[in-house]
Amino acid sequence: MKVFVAGSTGAIGKVLVPQLMEKGHEVVALVRDDRKAEALLAAGATVAVADALNKEALTAAIRKAEPEVIIHQLTALAHAGNLKRLDDEFVLTNRFRTEVTDTLLAAARLVGARRFIAQSFCGWPFAREGGPVKAEEAPLDPNPPSGFAKILAAIRYLEDTVRKTVDLRVLALRYGPFYGPGTGIAQDGPIIKLVRKRMLPIVGNGAGIWSFIHIHDAARATVAAVSSGSPGIYNVVDNEPAPVTTWLPALADAVGAKPPYRVPVWLGKLAIGEGGVSMMTQIRGGSNAKAKQELGWEPTYQTWRRGFAEGLG
């Protein structure tokens, strides 16, 4: 099928485009300017040049491409990391998840696309109550931590749009935190640099549950969604949700670092804010049962334990 990929040069886009072509799909990759086109052209993709925030230009690019499937992977998170001011760092990503989602869906209707796949997020957006692992129908947080409210509002908008759309087959893939080459949790990534310097401590009880996904497995799930799965929301995570007290020391060990320090909540709040402390102590993980059943997908790295040991390079 002809697949239009918005976000083709991001962490997942760089992996997704070649995987799509390996499966025989014809890829049209959106780039903002010609400087990012060379590698995509060399890989065999067709390139469409347009600013995603320019509604007319983006619509024209899609009308020219006439794709059967549109994949929305647009984010602007390369330099995001200040957990005390995360809402400020997600301003552009929030626009991608709201107004650009609307533009892409309208263009999909114009060209008669069969499917539309959008990126969402699995983990901290869940309500911080009940059991440690949540399925797709579990409620999102009605009272998110300070600095996270605007991000969650954009995620809600995207997912509500997916649920309300009936004239297209629309899926939202909630990826867990990425790790692997090109991500923050890679051998040369900023998170690993903090771990090696023992600057990423366990805060409080470290009971926050994280559900990771290797970047290649996230791309594989996306390729599967091109032709499989009913419309709706899917958690794309590995098989082992785990608390910070379990995965963070294992990550340190995997990269040859000393075990992380432990700090009290009050000190953690000064350093990483209310939202960061929540991620360390309160958040819930996600179940991947629906994605495995409906997408016919299984993560290669079924657990972050193997992934941290073998898949960071």
C-alpha positions as CSV (number, residue, x, y, z in Angstrom):
1,M,0.0,0.0,0.0
2,K,1.0,3.6,-0.4
3,V,1.7,5.0,3.1
4,F,2.2,8.7,3.9
5,V,4.4,9.1,7.0
6,A,4.3,12.4,8.9
7,G,7.2,12.5,11.3
8,S,9.5,10.4,9.1
9,T,12.8,11.8,10.5
10,G,12.0,11.4,14.2
11,A,13.2,8.6,16.5
12,I,10.5,6.2,15.4
13,G,10.1,7.5,11.9
14,K,13.8,6.7,11.1
15,V,13.1,3.1,12.0
16,L,9.5,2.9,10.7
17,V,10.2,4.0,7.1
18,P,12.6,1.2,6.3
19,Q,10.4,-1.3,8.0
20,L,7.5,-0.3,5.9
21,M,9.5,-0.6,2.7
22,E,10.8,-4.0,3.8
23,K,7.2,-5.1,3.9
24,G,6.6,-3.9,0.4
25,H,4.8,-0.7,1.1
26,E,5.4,2.4,-1.0
27,V,6.4,5.2,1.4
28,V,5.9,8.9,1.0
29,A,7.8,10.7,3.7
30,L,6.9,14.2,4.9
31,V,9.9,16.5,5.5
32,R,9.9,20.2,6.4
33,D,12.7,21.0,4.1
34,D,15.0,19.4,1.5
35,R,17.9,19.1,3.9
36,K,16.3,16.1,5.6
37,A,15.3,14.4,2.3
38,E,18.7,12.9,1.3
39,A,18.6,9.8,3.6
40,L,15.0,9.1,2.8
41,L,15.6,9.3,-0.9
42,A,18.6,7.0,-0.6
43,A,16.5,4.5,1.3
44,G,14.0,4.4,-1.6
45,A,11.2,6.6,-0.2
46,T,9.4,9.3,-2.0
47,V,9.7,12.7,-0.3
48,A,7.0,15.3,0.2
49,V,8.2,18.7,1.4
50,A,5.8,20.8,3.5
51,D,5.6,22.5,6.9
52,A,3.1,20.4,8.9
53,L,1.7,23.5,10.6
54,N,0.9,25.0,7.2
55,K,-2.6,23.5,6.6
56,E,-2.7,24.3,2.9
57,A,0.7,23.0,2.2
58,L,0.2,19.8,4.2
59,T,-3.1,19.1,2.6
60,A,-1.7,19.7,-0.9
61,A,1.2,17.3,-0.2
62,I,-1.3,14.6,0.8
63,R,-3.6,15.3,-2.2
64,K,-0.6,14.9,-4.4
65,A,0.6,11.7,-2.8
66,E,-2.9,10.1,-2.7
67,P,-2.0,7.6,0.1
68,E,-4.1,4.7,1.2
69,V,-2.7,5.0,4.8
70,I,-1.6,8.0,6.8
71,I,0.7,7.6,9.8
72,H,1.0,10.6,12.1
73,Q,4.3,10.4,14.1
74,L,4.9,14.1,14.5
75,T,6.4,15.3,17.7
76,A,9.0,17.9,18.8
77,L,10.7,16.2,21.8
78,A,14.4,16.1,20.9
79,H,15.3,18.6,23.7
80,A,12.4,18.0,26.1
81,G,13.5,16.8,29.6
82,N,12.7,19.5,32.1
83,L,10.0,17.7,34.1
84,K,9.2,20.8,36.1
85,R,8.2,22.7,32.9
86,L,7.2,19.9,30.6
87,D,4.0,21.7,29.4
88,D,6.3,24.5,28.1
89,E,8.5,22.0,26.2
90,F,5.5,20.3,24.6
91,V,3.8,23.3,23.1
92,L,4.7,22.3,19.5
93,T,4.0,18.6,20.1
94,N,0.6,19.6,21.6
95,R,-0.2,21.4,18.3
96,F,0.8,18.4,16.3
97,R,-1.6,16.3,18.4
98,T,-4.5,18.7,18.0
99,E,-4.6,21.0,15.0
100,V,-2.3,18.9,12.8
101,T,-4.3,15.7,13.6
102,D,-7.4,17.6,12.3
103,T,-5.6,18.6,9.2
104,L,-4.3,15.1,8.5
105,L,-7.7,13.5,9.1
106,A,-9.4,16.1,6.8
107,A,-6.8,15.3,4.1
108,A,-7.3,11.6,4.6
109,R,-11.0,12.0,3.8
110,L,-10.2,14.1,0.7
111,V,-8.0,11.4,-0.8
112,G,-10.2,8.5,0.4
113,A,-7.5,6.9,2.6
114,R,-8.3,3.6,4.1
115,R,-6.6,3.9,7.5
116,F,-5.1,6.6,9.8
117,I,-2.6,5.8,12.5
118,A,-1.6,8.3,15.2
119,Q,0.9,8.3,18.0
120,S,-0.2,8.6,21.6
121,F,1.4,7.7,24.9
122,C,1.0,5.0,27.5
123,G,2.0,5.4,31.1
124,W,1.7,8.5,33.2
125,P,-1.6,9.7,31.5
126,F,-3.5,6.9,33.3
127,A,-5.4,7.8,36.5
128,R,-3.2,7.2,39.5
129,E,-5.6,4.8,41.2
130,G,-6.5,1.1,41.2
131,G,-4.2,-1.6,40.0
132,P,-0.7,-1.2,38.7
133,V,-1.4,-2.1,35.1
134,K,-4.1,-0.6,32.9
135,A,-5.9,-1.7,29.8
136,E,-7.0,0.8,27.1
137,E,-10.4,1.5,28.5
138,A,-9.0,2.6,31.9
139,P,-9.6,6.3,32.6
140,L,-7.0,8.9,32.2
141,D,-5.9,11.1,35.0
142,P,-8.6,13.6,36.0
143,N,-6.1,15.7,37.9
144,P,-2.7,15.5,36.3
145,P,0.4,16.8,38.1
146,S,1.5,20.4,37.8
147,G,3.2,21.0,34.4
148,F,1.5,18.0,32.8
149,A,-2.1,19.3,32.3
150,K,-1.7,20.8,28.8
151,I,0.1,17.6,27.5
152,L,-2.7,15.4,28.8
153,A,-5.3,17.7,27.3
154,A,-3.7,17.3,23.9
155,I,-3.5,13.5,24.3
156,R,-7.2,13.5,25.3
157,Y,-8.0,15.5,22.2
158,L,-6.2,13.1,19.9
159,E,-7.7,10.0,21.5
160,D,-11.2,11.4,21.7
161,T,-10.9,12.3,18.0
162,V,-9.9,8.7,17.2
163,R,-12.9,7.4,19.2
164,K,-15.4,9.7,17.5
165,T,-14.2,9.2,14.0
166,V,-16.5,6.7,12.2
167,D,-16.0,7.4,8.5
168,L,-12.3,6.3,8.6
169,R,-10.5,3.4,10.2
170,V,-8.5,5.3,12.8
171,L,-6.1,3.9,15.4
172,A,-4.1,5.5,18.1
173,L,-1.0,3.6,19.2
174,R,0.0,4.5,22.8
175,Y,3.7,3.8,22.8
176,G,5.4,3.3,26.2
177,P,8.7,5.1,26.9
178,F,11.1,4.4,24.0
179,Y,14.5,2.9,24.5
180,G,17.1,1.7,21.9
181,P,19.2,3.5,19.2
182,G,18.2,7.1,18.6
183,T,16.2,7.5,21.8
184,G,17.1,9.0,25.2
185,I,17.7,5.5,26.6
186,A,20.5,4.5,24.3
187,Q,24.2,3.9,24.9
188,D,24.8,7.5,23.8
189,G,21.5,8.9,25.0
190,P,21.0,11.6,27.6
191,I,19.2,9.3,30.1
192,I,22.1,6.8,30.1
193,K,24.5,9.7,30.6
194,L,22.6,10.6,33.8
195,V,22.5,7.0,34.9
196,R,26.3,6.7,34.5
197,K,26.9,9.9,36.6
198,R,24.4,8.6,39.2
199,M,22.3,11.7,38.6
200,L,19.0,9.8,38.1
201,P,18.1,8.7,41.6
202,I,15.1,6.6,42.8
203,V,12.7,9.1,44.4
204,G,10.7,8.1,47.5
205,N,9.3,4.6,47.3
206,G,10.1,4.2,43.6
207,A,6.8,2.5,43.1
208,G,5.8,4.2,39.8
209,I,5.1,1.5,37.2
210,W,6.7,2.0,33.8
211,S,5.9,0.0,30.6
212,F,8.8,0.3,28.1
213,I,9.0,-0.5,24.4
214,H,12.1,-0.9,22.2
215,I,12.0,1.6,19.3
216,H,12.2,-1.2,16.8
217,D,9.2,-3.0,18.4
218,A,7.2,0.2,18.4
219,A,7.9,0.5,14.6
220,R,6.9,-3.2,14.1
221,A,3.6,-2.6,15.8
222,T,3.0,0.4,13.6
223,V,3.7,-1.6,10.5
224,A,1.2,-4.3,11.7
225,A,-1.4,-1.6,12.2
226,V,-1.2,-0.6,8.6
227,S,-3.2,-3.7,7.7
228,S,-4.5,-5.1,11.0
229,G,-6.6,-4.0,14.0
230,S,-10.0,-2.5,14.5
231,P,-10.3,1.2,15.0
232,G,-9.5,2.4,18.5
233,I,-6.8,2.8,21.1
234,Y,-3.9,0.3,21.6
235,N,-1.2,0.2,24.3
236,V,2.1,-0.7,22.5
237,V,4.4,-1.8,25.4
238,D,6.4,-4.8,26.3
239,N,5.3,-7.7,28.5
240,E,6.8,-6.6,31.8
241,P,5.5,-3.4,33.5
242,A,7.9,-2.7,36.3
243,P,8.4,-0.2,39.2
244,V,11.3,2.2,39.2
245,T,12.9,0.3,42.1
246,T,13.3,-2.7,39.7
247,W,14.1,-1.3,36.3
248,L,16.4,1.7,37.2
249,P,19.0,-0.4,39.0
250,A,18.8,-3.0,36.2
251,L,19.4,-0.2,33.7
252,A,22.4,1.0,35.6
253,D,23.8,-2.5,35.8
254,A,23.3,-3.0,32.0
255,V,25.4,0.1,31.2
256,G,28.1,-0.7,33.7
257,A,27.1,2.1,36.1
258,K,26.9,2.1,39.9
259,P,23.4,1.6,41.5
260,P,21.3,4.7,41.6
261,Y,21.0,6.8,44.7
262,R,17.8,7.1,46.7
263,V,16.4,10.5,47.7
264,P,13.3,11.5,49.7
265,V,10.2,12.9,48.0
266,W,10.8,16.4,49.2
267,L,14.2,16.6,47.6
268,G,12.9,14.9,44.4
269,K,10.2,17.5,44.1
270,L,12.7,20.3,44.2
271,A,14.7,18.7,41.4
272,I,12.0,17.3,39.1
273,G,8.8,18.8,40.3
274,E,5.4,17.3,41.2
275,G,5.1,15.5,37.8
276,G,8.6,13.9,38.0
277,V,7.9,12.6,41.5
278,S,4.6,11.2,40.3
279,M,6.4,9.3,37.6
280,M,8.8,7.9,40.2
281,T,6.1,7.0,42.8
282,Q,2.6,6.8,41.5
283,I,2.1,6.2,37.7
284,R,0.6,3.1,36.3
285,G,1.8,0.8,33.5
286,G,-0.1,-0.6,30.5
287,S,-1.2,-4.0,29.3
288,N,-0.3,-5.0,25.7
289,A,-2.9,-7.8,25.4
290,K,-5.1,-6.0,22.9
291,A,-2.2,-5.0,20.6
292,K,-0.9,-8.6,20.6
293,Q,-4.3,-10.0,19.9
294,E,-5.7,-7.6,17.3
295,L,-2.5,-6.5,15.6
296,G,-1.0,-9.9,15.5
297,W,2.2,-8.4,17.0
298,E,4.6,-9.6,19.6
299,P,7.6,-7.5,20.9
300,T,10.9,-8.9,20.0
301,Y,12.2,-7.7,23.3
302,Q,9.4,-9.1,25.4
303,T,10.9,-7.5,28.5
304,W,13.1,-4.5,29.1
305,R,15.4,-6.8,31.0
306,R,16.7,-8.3,27.8
307,G,16.3,-5.1,25.9
308,F,18.5,-3.1,28.3
309,A,21.1,-5.8,28.1
310,E,21.1,-6.3,24.3
311,G,19.2,-3.5,22.6
312,L,20.6,-0.1,23.7
313,G,23.4,0.0,21.0
